[in-house]
Amino acid sequence: MKLRYTIFYVEDVAATLAFFNRAFGLETGFLHESKDYGELVTGETKLAFSSRALMTSLGKSPLVPDPQRPTFEIAFETDDVAAALERAREAGATVVQEVREEAWGQTTAYVTDPDGYLIEICSPVSGTASPD
């Protein structure tokens, strides 16, 4: 087994892909002609998006994320959290937490995307090397 996809259920897949491109510099790897499914180039595990309308048509009942009560987050690691946060803010992300130095040796900031998903922007933890 290997983790292959993380799929967010969103209102507008194409707009979400464009947001992640502007906010985090991620390229679109695939967008189905129906515009109901798309993927970003993120390495071996894909960050993908499916429209809520498609999931509903498949008999699922996707919820809308609640930014005040998140159930998970994704994290993007960078050496310059402040610059990455500013880029995300300019792309339309909602800032949840400004840049902060954490006690465990990491710099963090948090935003939500236009659909309300929680995204951490973080540095490597001090003393650890990034796998890239």
TORKOL-64816 format. One record per residue (C-alpha): residue in one letter; x, z, y. Coordinates in steps of 0.02 Angstrom, whole numbers. Last residue first. Layout:
N
<A,<X,Z,Y>>
...
This chain:
132
<D,<695,-53,872>>
<P,<683,103,763>>
<S,<691,214,918>>
<A,<824,348,907>>
<T,<787,531,910>>
<G,<877,667,1008>>
<S,<751,672,1148>>
<V,<581,611,1086>>
<P,<567,425,1121>>
<S,<474,395,1283>>
<C,<287,389,1293>>
<I,<134,293,1348>>
<E,<-15,366,1258>>
<I,<-174,263,1244>>
<L,<-350,333,1230>>
<Y,<-487,204,1198>>
<G,<-621,194,1334>>
<D,<-672,11,1322>>
<P,<-578,-34,1482>>
<D,<-419,46,1411>>
<T,<-386,230,1432>>
<V,<-226,303,1500>>
<Y,<-104,440,1453>>
<A,<72,484,1511>>
<T,<217,558,1414>>
<T,<401,600,1431>>
<Q,<475,679,1275>>
<G,<591,825,1245>>
<W,<481,946,1149>>
<A,<432,1041,1307>>
<E,<349,885,1380>>
<E,<398,798,1542>>
<R,<242,727,1623>>
<V,<192,557,1692>>
<E,<11,558,1752>>
<Q,<-129,602,1631>>
<V,<-296,515,1609>>
<V,<-256,358,1708>>
<T,<-389,224,1691>>
<A,<-312,57,1644>>
<G,<-350,-89,1760>>
<A,<-195,-198,1748>>
<E,<-117,-109,1898>>
<R,<-136,58,1807>>
<A,<-53,-14,1650>>
<R,<94,-79,1752>>
<E,<109,88,1842>>
<L,<108,181,1676>>
<A,<243,67,1606>>
<A,<351,96,1760>>
<A,<332,286,1746>>
<V,<361,286,1558>>
<D,<527,196,1569>>
<D,<616,200,1399>>
<T,<459,143,1311>>
<E,<349,193,1166>>
<F,<169,137,1153>>
<A,<51,263,1075>>
<I,<-120,247,996>>
<E,<-245,386,1010>>
<F,<-374,471,901>>
<T,<-542,561,906>>
<P,<-558,559,1094>>
<R,<-682,679,1178>>
<Q,<-680,645,1366>>
<P,<-634,461,1338>>
<D,<-789,441,1228>>
<P,<-766,288,1120>>
<V,<-918,175,1094>>
<L,<-986,189,919>>
<P,<-991,52,789>>
<S,<-1147,42,681>>
<K,<-1101,-71,534>>
<G,<-1219,-194,451>>
<L,<-1108,-348,466>>
<S,<-1207,-408,618>>
<T,<-1168,-241,700>>
<M,<-982,-269,668>>
<L,<-991,-441,747>>
<A,<-1083,-373,901>>
<R,<-957,-231,918>>
<S,<-825,-365,937>>
<S,<-670,-347,831>>
<F,<-498,-306,898>>
<A,<-329,-301,813>>
<L,<-166,-207,830>>
<K,<-64,-279,688>>
<T,<58,-182,582>>
<E,<219,-280,548>>
<G,<263,-304,730>>
<T,<145,-288,877>>
<V,<87,-467,910>>
<L,<-94,-439,962>>
<E,<-244,-485,857>>
<G,<-416,-559,886>>
<Y,<-594,-557,822>>
<D,<-765,-601,896>>
<K,<-700,-743,1007>>
<S,<-793,-864,892>>
<E,<-637,-975,892>>
<H,<-539,-829,818>>
<L,<-402,-760,931>>
<F,<-230,-739,856>>
<G,<-57,-677,904>>
<T,<-98,-626,1082>>
<E,<59,-561,1164>>
<L,<88,-381,1214>>
<G,<156,-348,1389>>
<F,<77,-175,1402>>
<A,<-53,-185,1542>>
<R,<-63,-373,1569>>
<N,<-59,-421,1384>>
<F,<-167,-273,1334>>
<F,<-296,-326,1465>>
<A,<-295,-508,1408>>
<L,<-326,-454,1228>>
<T,<-469,-345,1287>>
<A,<-545,-487,1388>>
<A,<-538,-601,1235>>
<V,<-616,-468,1123>>
<D,<-762,-425,1237>>
<E,<-868,-273,1190>>
<V,<-740,-183,1083>>
<Y,<-718,-114,908>>
<F,<-535,-70,884>>
<I,<-444,-126,727>>
<T,<-283,-50,662>>
<Y,<-212,-172,538>>
<R,<-83,-186,397>>
<L,<-40,-9,343>>
<K,<50,-30,179>>
<M,<0,0,0>>
